[in-house]
Amino acid sequence: MSDINIIALGGVRENGKNMYLVEVDEAIYVLDCGLVYPPDELLGIDMMIPDFTYLLENQERVAGVFLTHGHADAIGALPYLLKDLQVPVFGTELTIELAKLQAKKHGLKNYQDFHVITEDNEIDFGTVVVKFFKTTHSVPDSVGIEVATSEGSIVYTGDFKFDMTVTGDYATDFSRIVEIGHNGVFALLADSNAAENPKANASEIEIEQGLLKEVRKAKGRVIIAAVASNLMRIQQVLDVAKKLGRRVFLDDTELEEIIDVAIRLGKLTIPSKDLITDLKDLDKYEANEIIFLETGKTGEPLATLQKMASDRNTVVNITEGDKIIIATSPSYDMEKVVAETKNDIYRAGGEVVELAQAYDSSGHASPKDLQMMMSLLKPKYVVPISGEFRALAAQKKLAKQVAIPDENIFLLDKGDILAYKDGNIHIGGAVPAANILIDGSGVGDIGNIVLRDRRILSEDGIFLVVLTISRRLGKILSGPEIISRGFIYMKASETLLDESKALVVEVTEENLKDKNFEWSKLKGDIRDALSKKLYSETQRRPMILPVIMEASNYHPDKKDKKPAKDN
């Protein structure tokens, strides 16, 4: 009998950052290693990744990283892990190529421990065998992962949906799922992202027909916004463009790289050589011959559309008669951004079609899909993952409807250890699982204090006070000068500025009279006095920064003075 722990380092109670650990006896199997893009309130933060502390502390026990598909929520954090942890990485051909692309961007050009698998491969680790099964998602070569143990299989679906109309590299292998269920499933970790959606997903054939219909109705240019890694949607755009005699123009380097990889591997087909046209030739075509494909990471296509609508994009801006198709399926927390984007487009004279809303498009399992997966696999335990808490709770309700006992369904928080030992299972203990913030090249060096300062700067601005003093003479030599940014309009606030200067002079002179003069006390007193004054006058609290310099060798009778020093 094996001891088993299931741990979510990310992907629970949030949209993205999928990373799950399955511990069987002494070995750790890592399932996906994704990132999530931050909410607006995390000013300046580029992305968030899981906390790898537990893995680094137990790196000799890590058997490998097993990837389900090539989206950022599954592979985006992998380069950050591989910088500190040398472990084998397993995934399908396209997934591995996209993972290598990410690794190269982060300086890991020579990392060699990547291994391409197919759905037929079985990797034997002795007490555990890791297997795979094909799933349907918006990127080809997606797979689910089966960790076969002596207690039964632990099945991780990754992002999936059921669609009987797709074929080839997108098709689900139902026979394998049935086989896994027949052999016995200990626990199911299933995608919850769309567990709340009351509507069934439209088939990809219906979505392509809808896209064809919308482009055909357009009398002018068509601008399509999609996530760069949604290769299924990109293929549909190319096919529709070919059928309607339009040219496709791209404005994203990352998309071109992904397309190059997908074409090389035979995962994407360009219907004709001249279909994708260089942007420099845009003016050579009539409006009704153009499809402009705008892509990027999650949220980026919408941000670009906002720039296009406000005449701030350097390549293409929205004008009267343009038809904009939002072909990405935004998460619930993006609803406000979508609504704002649509408003901006209509103001610019464009027309908007939101594909996910108009045609019930999603790359994630509907409630019926989830219940079908549970019915085929017949798991003993269900662990909803990949979604906000309300989505996890919705999957729990679905599991109970297909006769999974309430006590066998576990809603984990990040870091929770779901432990199975001697036939008993419970949530006990936790491992570090904080969000690690990425800001430029900085990893984890941005904390709550920096974020608080950024928030204050964004909300109430900065109030800078500059003066030069002489402690020997006990007087202010110059200033105070005040600089304000993002707080008040200085030309219209002369009275407040004069009163603030007088207050700074008063506080400084009091401190200079003190025989136990301290720089920190002077700066603190200036901040406290100004903070009370400014709040009483404006009801705002700007960041107050006193910059105080000392002319230590100042002599009023001498022209030679050493430079002042800042304290």
Secondary structure, 3 states (H helix, E strand, C coil): CCCEEEEEEECECECCCCEEEEEECCEEEEECCCCECCCCCCCCCCEEECCCHHHHHCHHHEEEEECCCCCHHHHCCHHHHHCCCCCCEEECHHHHHHHHHHHHHCCCCCCCCEEECCCCCEEECCCCEEEEEECECCCCCCEEEEEEECCEEEEECCCCECCCCCCHHHCCCHHHHHHHHHHCEEEEEEECCCCCCCCCCCCHHHHHHHHHHHHHHCCCCEEEECCCCCHHHHHHHHHHHHHHCCEEEECCHHHHHHHHHHHHCCCCCCCCCCCEECHHHHHHCCHHHEEEEECCCCCHHHHHHHHHHCCCCCCCCCCCCCEEEECCCCCHHHHHHHHHHHHHHHHCCCEEEEHHHHHCCCCCCCHHHHHHHHHHHCEEEEEEECECHHHHHHHHHHHHHCCCCHHHECCCCCCEEEEEECCEEEEEEECCCCCEEEECCEECCCCHHHHHHHHHHHHHCEEEEEEEEECCCCEEEEEEEEEEECCCCHHHCHHHHHHHHHHHHHHHHHHHHCCCCCHHHHHHHHHHHHHHHHHHHHCCCCEEEEEEEECCCCCCCCCCCCCCEEC
